[in-house]
Amino acid sequence: MLKEIVTPLLSWYDENKRTLLWRDRHNAYYTWVSEIMLQQTRVEAVKPYFERFISELPDISSLAVCPEEKLMKLWEGLGYYSRVRNMQEAAKTVEKEYNGKLPEDFEALLSLKGIGSYTAGAIASIAYGIPVPAVDGNVLRVISRITESREDIGKAAVKRKTEKLLEEIMPKDRPGDFNQALMELGAVICIPNGQAKCLVCPVSGKCLACRNHTVEEIPVKAPKKPRVVEERTVFVIQDGAATAILKRPDKGLLAGLYELPNTLGYMEQEEAVSYVKNMGLEPLYIESLPAAKHIFSHIEWRMKAYRVRVSSFENREKDGLLFVGKKQKDKKYAIPSAFGAYVKYMKEDKA
């Protein structure tokens, strides 16, 4: 029965696929970059990032040698920064072991840092025409509904089972288009949260969940663990037009990025003044800023903040602090969106 979806799905894709820069040509590097970006981000949000990234780093060689600060700046706002770090490590391996060209082999692709079965399948099928599946959350949802499966799609065994089902029906002449058609269907038609557009779905006649009115019950996925809530105090410390930032540790959450000074726990204003003094700075003025929050996949930051004006001092790199203006920050330093509510208080500079 599942094999019956192939022809109508491909016909629908041919007529309705979105125009995307990374689809314009079969370029393995383009496919790789786009699929990594799309793992946690919507297509519309990815478009400008992809264009800027490819403009600055047009091939694997340029990615492999890109300075860290530039790489982080290109990725700024996309989040999950380990993705681009892994890409650079993989690019270095490709340069060294595959003469700068992504290997035309699924298992070899799978061996590269940060490339799992989905990304390897996407590259192999889209760029090289190799008939292997590319199963992401969209595809799992589509296949679960078509087969009316109530197995937990969060389990690795269910993903492997889905991959095997798709291997059996994969059209050998159009594997890349078939994989992209499934992804596209899941992204724009067979969408989650009770919003599936079954009336315009090209395979609704083959879908058991549609036939049995169980679309809203499928897919099944075990509930996520509740996020850990962290209370933090953030400091917008300013000396004239310059604002203090510092680099985070090279490992852990937001590794190696720049941030506004902050600390775990809420501080009252008097404590905040003492905290700034302990940084070797002399506060001249302090005011509270509006509270904000930022949600990571597993942590929620609830932040209160202070803007502090300090007296000028000579050693601008004391305790790792850098004092930079907004233009300088925009050009060079990647600050994660977690601090977006407070970065907007940075002042224009003449840099």
N, C-alpha and C positions, 0 to 999 in steps of 0.2 A: 504493500500500500504506500509506503513512504516514497518509493521510486516514482510514484505518480505525480509528485510535486515538482519534479525536475523541469519538465517542459513549460508548464504555466509560470513557474517562478522565474525562469530565465527570460521568457517573453515579457513578463512584467518589468523585470530589471532593465531590459533593453529599452523599454519605452519610458521608464520613470526614474532611472538612476540620477542621482544628483551630480552636478558638475563640480568636481573637486580637483584641485591642482595636482594632487598626488595620483590621480587616476588618468591624467592626460597621456602618460606614457608608462611603459612597463620598466620602471627604474627601481631596482631592488633597494637602493639607498632611500629613495622617496617613500617607498612602502614601509621600510623599517622605521624611519623617523615618524611618519604619520601614525603608524600603529602604536608606537610607544606613547606618543602624545595623546592618542585617543583612549588609552586604557582607563584614564580617570577623568576625562574631560569631553564635553560635548563638541560635536563637529564644528558648529558655528564659532565657538570660542577658540578652537584649535587653528582655524584658517589663518588669522594674522600671525600667530606664533610660528606656524609652519613656513609661511612665506619669508618671515624675517630670518628664521633659522637657516633655511636653504640659501637665502641670499648671502648670509655671512659665512656659512659652512656648506659649500655646494657639493662636497664629496667626502668620502670616508677619510681621505688623507688630511683634509683640513680639520675634521672633527678630532682626529687622533692627536693633533698637536695644539689644539686650541687651549689657551691659558685658562686656568680655573675660573678666575673672576669674570672673564668674558662669557664662558660657558654658562655660569650661574646667572649672569645678567640676561642672556638669551632665553633662559628657562624661567625667569622671574615671573611669578603669577600663576604658573601652571601647577605648582606644588609637586609633592612626591619627588623631591630632587634626586633621590637615589636612582631614579630612572635614567636621568641624563648622565650621571656619573658612570653607571653601568654601561651605557651606550659608548662612552669614551673608552672605557676599558676594552669593550668588544671591538671597537674600531682599531685600537692598538694591536689587538690579536689578529684582526683581519689584515692589517698592514704587514705584520710580521710573518704570518703563516699562509695567507691566501693572496698575496700580491695586491692587496688593496681592493679586492672584489669579494663581496659576500658570497660564500660557497653555494653552489647549486646542488645542495644535498640537505635533506631535512635533518638528519642526525648531526651533521656538522654545524648547521645553524643552531640547533638545540644546545650545542656545547658552548656557545658564546655567552658571555656574561649578560644577564638580564633578559635573555631570550628564552621564553617558555614554549610550550607546545602550540599555543595559539599564535604567537608572533612568528614562530618558525613556519607554521602552516600557512600563514598569510603571505609571508615572503616567498616561500617555495611555490605556492600555487599562483599567486598574482604576478610575480615577477618572472618566474621560471616555468610556469605551466606544469608543475609537478602535481599529480592528483592526490593531494593529502588534505584532510579537513583543517579548518581553523575555527575552533569552538570557543567563543567567549560567552558572556552572560546573555547577550541578545540571542545568540544561536541556541543556547540551552533553553531559553524561554520558548522560542519558536518550536523546537523539536518536542519539548515537553507537552506543549499544547496540542500539536498535531497528533501525537501518540497518546495523549491524555495520561501521561505518566505522573504519578504522585510521589516519585522518588525525590529525595532532597538534592536539588541541583548544586548545593554547596559542597557535596561530597565528591572527592576525586574519582571514586569508582563510577559515579553517574556520568561524569565528564568523559571518562574513558569509554563507557558504554555508548555514549552519544557519538564519539569519534568513530567507533567501529560501525555504527549504523550508517553514518555518512560516508565512510570508506566504501561501503557496499553499493551506494547509489551515485557516487561521484562521477559526473560526466568527464570522461578522459580528455575530451576535446576542449572543455571550458571549465577547468577546475577553479581557476581564479575568479571567473565571473560567478560561478555557482556559490562559492564562499562569500563573495561580496553581496550577492543577492540575498543570501540568508541574513547577513549582518544588516543590510539595508531594510529588509522586511521587519526585523526586530527593532530597528531604530525608528522607523516612521509609521509602521502599520500595527505590528504585533507588540504594542508597547505595554508596559506594566501598569499596576495600580488602577485597574478597572477602566482603562481608557483605550483598550484594543479596538481597532477600526475594522471589525470583521466584515462589515458590509462592502468594503472595497479591497478586501484581501484576495489575492489571486489564487490562494490555495485553501480558502475557507471550505470549499466543497470536499476537501480531503482531510479536514481537521476534525478529529474526534471531540476535542473540547468545545469547538464551535457547534458541532452537531448536537452534543449533549448538554449544552448551556453550562459548561463548567469552566469557561475561560477565566472568570474572575477568581477561581480557586487554584489555578495553576499558573506558574510553577510553585512547587512547595520548596520552602527554604527555612531552615532552622533560624530562630531569632538570634540576632547578634548580641554579644555581651554588652551590657550598658557601658557607655563611655565613662572614663575616669574624669572627674571635674577638678581642675586646678584653679585656685585663686591666685592671681598675680598682680603685682604693682609695676607699672611701666613708667619710665621717666623720659620726658622730652626735655633734655638739658641743652640750653642754648646760650651761646656766647656771641652776641651780635647776630649775624645772619647764619652762623654755623651751628649745626646740631650734632650732638654726640652720638656716635654709633660704635659698635664693637663687633668683632668677629666671633661667632659661636664655635664651640669645639668641633674638631674634625670628625667626631663620631656622635651618633645619637640623633635625636629629633632636630631637623633643620640644620644638619651638619655643615659646617664651613660657610654658612651664609652670614650676612651682617644683620644686626638687630639693634633696636633701641635698648638701652640698659633696662633691665627688669629683674625682679626677684620674686620668689615663691611667697605667697601670702599677701594679705592686704596690709598696707601701712597707713596710719593716720598721718596728718600733715607734719606733725612734730617729728615723727619717726622718719619721714621722707627727707626732711631737712638734714637730720643726722646721717642718713644713708648717703646723701650726696656729699656731705662733708668728709665722710670716711673714704670717699673716692679721691680725696685730695682737692676738691673744688670748693669754692666759696659762694654759697647761694645768696643772691641779692633779692630775689623775688620768687614766690611760688604760688601757683594756682591749681585748683583741681580741674581736670578735664572729664568729659562725659565717660561713663562706663561703656565697655564694649565686650564682645565675646567673639571667639573664633573656634570653629569646630574642625578638628582633625578626624581621621578615621576612628581613632581609639581614645582620644583625649579632647576635652572641651576646656578651653581657657576662658575664664571669666576675669576680666581685667578692670582695675581702676587705674587712674593715671594722674600724673602731675606734670605740669610744665614748669621748669625751673630755669630762671635766668641766672647765670653765674658770671663772676668777674673774670676778665681776661687773664690768661696765664700762659707762660711761655712753652711749657712742655705739653704739647697737644697730643702726645701719644702715651700719656701716663696711664698705667694699668690697662693698656690695650685700647684706650679710647681714641677714636678719630673724630675730629670736628669737621663736618662737611656741609656744604650748602645743597639746596635742592637740585640744582642743575648738575652738580658734581655727582650727587647720588644717582640721579636719573641716568647719567652717562656711564657710570662705572660700578656702582655697588648694588648688589642684589639683596633686597630686603623682602622677606616673605610677606605674603598678604595677611598673615596673622596680625601684623602691626599696622595694617592699612588705615585703621581708624585714627592712628596717631601720627603716621608718616605725613598725613596731610597738613600737620602743623609745622612742618619744616619750611623754612623761609627761602625765598629766592636769593640767589647769590650771583656774583659776577663771573663765576668760573666758566 
